[in-house]
Amino acid sequence: MSTTPKIIYIYDPLCGWCYGFSPVIRKIEGEYKDKIDFEIISGGMVIGEREGLIGDFADYILKALPRLEELTGVKFGEPYLSQLRNKSLYQSSLKPSIAVEVFKSFNQKDAIVFASSVQKAHYIDGKDLGDEQVYLDLIRPYSIDPEEYLKRLTSDDYRLETTTLFKMIQEWGITGFPAVILVKNGEFFLIAKGYVDQINLTATIEKILADS
């Protein structure tokens, strides 16, 4: 059993605050990768009855985005914003979540970076995350066979694996995203529930690591 501490980053590809938190978790990973293991898990925010055209919920998002941008420093691209305005977005967390799980099967080390690129494709470029070509484009920088990636992306096995993780996150009682758990010596510490800046998250991590 590994005694190395572990950070579990629980996110959702359709969570705007996770997009805002992405630069923070990437910096944390860069800072601690030599002493902490990192894993990313999708939480399943928009699945089942929640899937579908965004409709009037787009108005709520448009009102919330300026505060999100101000607090986190990220920006949302005009292609995404225009889809919000005309309410044409189809929302489902399933395909992009499977895409991250499949990526992890090839490359665990860069999974958080890949998940960030999925969100950038959506929130900056307005890409449809239900389109498999999006992920084939995003894996190009990595040594991943596109045919094998697509085979896994469309397989029942990875669909089941991803939905099983959704259920696990629900069982853990995680209802909002982003969430970050630090595991040390078998103990689980919820160190972020919603957006947290890098300074405060680093301070929390350092305190837990220092405690014997």
C-alpha positions as CSV (number, residue, x, y, z in Angstrom):
1,M,0.0,0.0,0.0
2,S,1.4,3.4,-1.0
3,T,2.2,5.8,1.7
4,T,2.4,8.7,-0.7
5,P,-0.3,11.3,-0.1
6,K,-2.9,11.6,-2.9
7,I,-5.0,14.5,-4.1
8,I,-8.3,13.5,-5.8
9,Y,-9.7,16.3,-7.9
10,I,-13.5,15.9,-8.5
11,Y,-14.7,18.0,-11.3
12,D,-17.3,18.1,-14.0
13,P,-16.6,19.1,-17.7
14,L,-19.8,21.3,-17.7
15,C,-19.0,23.0,-14.4
16,G,-18.0,26.6,-15.1
17,W,-16.4,27.0,-11.6
18,C,-14.2,23.9,-12.4
19,Y,-13.1,25.7,-15.5
20,G,-12.2,28.6,-13.3
21,F,-10.4,26.4,-10.9
22,S,-8.5,24.6,-13.6
23,P,-5.4,27.0,-13.4
24,V,-5.3,26.5,-9.7
25,I,-5.3,22.7,-9.6
26,R,-2.8,22.6,-12.5
27,K,-0.4,24.9,-10.5
28,I,-0.9,22.8,-7.4
29,E,-0.1,19.6,-9.4
30,G,3.0,21.3,-10.8
31,E,4.1,22.3,-7.3
32,Y,3.4,19.0,-5.5
33,K,3.8,16.3,-8.2
34,D,7.0,15.0,-6.7
35,K,5.4,14.4,-3.2
36,I,1.7,13.9,-3.9
37,D,-0.1,11.6,-6.4
38,F,-2.9,13.2,-8.3
39,E,-6.1,11.7,-9.7
40,I,-9.1,13.4,-11.5
41,I,-12.6,12.0,-11.3
42,S,-15.7,13.3,-13.1
43,G,-18.7,13.9,-10.9
44,G,-21.6,13.5,-13.3
45,M,-23.2,16.9,-12.8
46,V,-25.4,16.9,-15.9
47,I,-26.7,13.4,-16.5
48,G,-30.0,11.6,-16.8
49,E,-33.0,14.0,-16.5
50,R,-30.6,17.0,-16.4
51,E,-29.4,16.3,-20.0
52,G,-30.8,18.3,-22.8
53,L,-31.0,21.8,-24.4
54,I,-29.9,24.4,-21.9
55,G,-33.1,26.5,-22.4
56,D,-33.7,29.4,-20.0
57,F,-30.9,28.2,-17.7
58,A,-28.6,30.0,-20.1
59,D,-29.9,33.3,-18.8
60,Y,-28.7,32.4,-15.3
61,I,-25.3,31.4,-16.5
62,L,-24.8,34.6,-18.5
63,K,-25.6,36.6,-15.4
64,A,-23.1,34.5,-13.3
65,L,-20.2,34.6,-15.7
66,P,-18.8,38.1,-15.0
67,R,-18.4,37.3,-11.3
68,L,-16.8,33.9,-12.2
69,E,-14.4,35.6,-14.6
70,E,-13.5,38.3,-12.1
71,L,-12.9,35.9,-9.2
72,T,-10.9,33.2,-11.2
73,G,-9.3,35.2,-14.0
74,V,-10.5,32.8,-16.7
75,K,-12.3,34.1,-19.8
76,F,-15.2,32.6,-21.8
77,G,-15.0,32.7,-25.6
78,E,-17.5,34.4,-27.9
79,P,-18.4,31.1,-29.6
80,Y,-19.6,29.7,-26.3
81,L,-21.3,32.9,-25.2
82,S,-23.2,33.1,-28.5
83,Q,-24.6,29.6,-28.0
84,L,-25.7,30.6,-24.5
85,R,-27.5,33.7,-25.9
86,N,-29.4,31.7,-28.5
87,K,-29.9,28.8,-26.0
88,S,-28.7,26.2,-28.5
89,L,-26.3,24.3,-26.2
90,Y,-27.1,20.6,-25.6
91,Q,-25.8,19.7,-22.1
92,S,-24.6,16.3,-21.1
93,S,-21.6,15.4,-18.8
94,L,-21.5,11.8,-20.0
95,K,-19.4,11.9,-23.2
96,P,-16.7,14.3,-22.0
97,S,-16.5,12.4,-18.7
98,I,-16.0,9.1,-20.6
99,A,-13.4,10.9,-22.7
100,V,-11.3,11.8,-19.6
101,E,-11.6,8.2,-18.3
102,V,-10.4,6.8,-21.6
103,F,-7.5,9.3,-21.6
104,K,-6.6,8.1,-18.1
105,S,-6.4,4.5,-19.5
106,F,-3.6,5.7,-21.8
107,N,-2.0,8.5,-19.7
108,Q,-2.7,9.0,-16.1
109,K,0.0,11.6,-15.6
110,D,-1.5,14.3,-17.9
111,A,-5.1,13.6,-17.1
112,I,-5.7,16.9,-15.3
113,V,-4.2,18.9,-18.2
114,F,-6.3,16.9,-20.7
115,A,-9.5,17.6,-18.7
116,S,-8.6,21.3,-18.7
117,S,-8.2,21.2,-22.5
118,V,-11.6,19.6,-22.8
119,Q,-13.1,22.6,-20.9
120,K,-11.2,25.1,-22.9
121,A,-12.5,23.5,-26.2
122,H,-16.0,24.0,-24.8
123,Y,-15.8,27.3,-22.9
124,I,-13.5,29.2,-25.3
125,D,-14.0,27.6,-28.7
126,G,-17.7,26.6,-28.2
127,K,-17.0,23.0,-29.2
128,D,-19.8,20.4,-28.9
129,L,-18.6,18.0,-26.2
130,G,-20.9,15.3,-27.7
131,D,-18.8,15.3,-30.8
132,E,-16.1,12.5,-30.8
133,Q,-13.9,14.5,-33.2
134,V,-13.2,17.0,-30.4
135,Y,-11.4,14.4,-28.4
136,L,-9.5,13.0,-31.4
137,D,-8.2,16.6,-31.9
138,L,-7.3,17.0,-28.2
139,I,-5.3,13.8,-28.0
140,R,-3.0,14.7,-30.9
141,P,-0.2,16.1,-28.6
142,Y,0.0,12.7,-26.9
143,S,1.2,9.3,-28.0
144,I,-2.3,7.8,-28.2
145,D,-3.5,5.7,-31.1
146,P,-6.7,7.6,-32.3
147,E,-8.4,4.4,-33.5
148,E,-7.9,2.7,-30.1
149,Y,-9.0,5.8,-28.3
150,L,-12.2,6.1,-30.3
151,K,-12.9,2.4,-29.8
152,R,-12.7,2.8,-26.0
153,L,-14.6,6.1,-26.1
154,T,-17.6,4.4,-27.7
155,S,-17.4,1.2,-25.7
156,D,-19.9,0.0,-23.1
157,D,-17.0,-0.8,-20.8
158,Y,-15.9,2.8,-20.4
159,R,-19.4,4.1,-20.2
160,L,-20.1,1.7,-17.3
161,E,-16.8,2.6,-15.6
162,T,-17.6,6.3,-15.9
163,T,-21.2,6.0,-14.6
164,T,-19.9,3.8,-11.7
165,L,-17.6,6.6,-10.7
166,F,-20.5,9.0,-10.8
167,K,-22.3,6.8,-8.3
168,M,-19.2,6.6,-6.1
169,I,-18.9,10.3,-5.9
170,Q,-22.6,10.5,-4.9
171,E,-22.0,7.9,-2.2
172,W,-19.1,10.0,-0.9
173,G,-21.6,12.9,-0.4
174,I,-20.0,15.2,-3.0
175,T,-22.8,17.3,-4.4
176,G,-20.9,20.3,-5.7
177,F,-17.9,20.9,-7.9
178,P,-15.0,21.5,-7.9
179,A,-14.1,19.4,-4.9
180,V,-10.6,18.4,-3.8
181,I,-9.8,15.6,-1.3
182,L,-6.4,15.0,0.2
183,V,-5.7,11.4,1.3
184,K,-3.0,11.0,3.8
185,N,-2.3,7.8,5.8
186,G,-5.7,6.5,4.9
187,E,-7.5,9.6,6.1
188,F,-9.6,11.7,3.7
189,F,-9.6,15.5,4.1
190,L,-12.0,17.6,2.0
191,I,-9.7,20.5,1.3
192,A,-11.8,22.3,-1.3
193,K,-15.6,22.5,-1.7
194,G,-16.2,25.0,-4.5
195,Y,-13.6,27.4,-5.9
196,V,-10.6,28.0,-3.7
197,D,-7.6,30.2,-4.7
198,Q,-4.1,28.8,-4.9
199,I,-2.8,30.6,-1.8
200,N,-5.5,29.2,0.5
201,L,-5.4,25.7,-1.0
202,T,-1.6,25.5,-0.6
203,A,-1.9,26.6,3.0
204,T,-4.4,23.9,3.7
205,I,-2.3,21.2,2.0
206,E,0.9,22.3,3.9
207,K,-0.9,22.2,7.2
208,I,-2.2,18.6,6.6
209,L,1.2,17.4,5.3
210,A,2.9,18.9,8.4
211,D,0.6,17.2,10.9
212,S,2.0,13.9,12.0
